[in-house]
Amino acid sequence: MLGALARGAKDGVIAMSLKALVNDKFGEYGDITDCSIDTKANKVVVQALLKGERERVTINLEKYEIEREGEMTYIVLKRFSSSREWVTLLLNKFLMGKRYKLPSAVNRLL
């Protein structure tokens, strides 16, 4: 019980960091309005208001992997789905299999 509570708090902190990171990197395309992460299942759910869209889009990172190389930690994006077919196609075509370095603040939580 206590372990699940601690993991939930950790997941919340990671989600806030991820939201800030993605908004900084991809902010020209819209804003992440909500983000949740499940580190046990390696899944992320994002609510985003994309430019040109009237309603929020739900984006699911259905699978990711964490890789460590020395002091560096990376996230490898494995599979996406979303509430918009075109977004799913775009994400899987251009981001699936990509590896991104995680900030040291997130690295310390993993």
N, C-alpha and C positions, 0 to 999 in steps of 0.2 A: 504494500500500500504506500509506504513512504517512498519507495523507489520510483513508483509510478508518478507520484506527486513531484518528486525532484526532476524526473525526466520531462514532465509537462512544463515545469518552470524553465528548464533548459531549452526545450523546444520553442517556448514563447520568446526567449531572448534571441535565439538563432533566427526565428521568423522576423523579428523586428530588424535585425541586422541585414537579413536577406532583402527585406522590403526596401531599406535604405540603399543598399547596393544596387539593386535592379532599377530603382527609380533614378539613381545617379547615372547608371550606364545606358538605360534605354528610355529615359524621361521624354525624349523628343517624340516618342510614339504614344505616350499616354502615362497614366499614373496607376501604380499599384495601390489599391485602396484597402486591401486586407490580405493577409498572408498567414497560413498555418503550415506547420511542418510536423511530421511524425518521423522522428529519427529511428524508431524501432522498425517501421515498415519501409523506410527510405522513400517517403512520398511527400510532396508539397502541393498545396492547393492555394491558388492566387486568385483574387478578384481584382480585375483591372478595368479602368475606364479608358479605353483606347480612343485616340483622336479620330473623330468622324463617326464614332458609335454613340448612340443615344442611351444604351443600357450597358451595364457592366458585363464583362466577359469572364467566365470562369475558366481558368487554365489549371490543368492537373499535370504535374510532373509525376507520372505514375511510377517511375523507377529512377533512382540515381545511385551512384557508387561514390564512395570516398576513397581517394588514393593518397598515400603519403610517400613523399620522397625527401628523406632527411628532415629538415625543419619545415618544409613546405607541405601544405595540404591542398588537394584539388578536389573539386566535385566534377563528376562525369555525368552528363545528362543522357539518360537512356531512352525514355519513351514519354510522349506527351499525348494528352487529349484535351479538348476544350468544348465550350458551348457553341463555338462557331467552327464549322468544318474548315473554312479557309485558314483560320488560325492554327488548327491542328495540323493541317498540311504544311503550312509555313514553318512551324516550330520543328516538326519532325524532319523536314527537308534540310533546314539550315542549322539547327541546334543539336539534334540527336547525335550523340557520340562526341560532342565537344567537351573539352576539359577547361575548367576555369579555376584559377588560383583563389583560394578563400582568404579573406582578411585574417590577420593574426588573432583578432578578438574572437572570431568564430572558431578558429583553429583551437584555441584554448578550451572551448566548451565541448569539443568532440572527443 
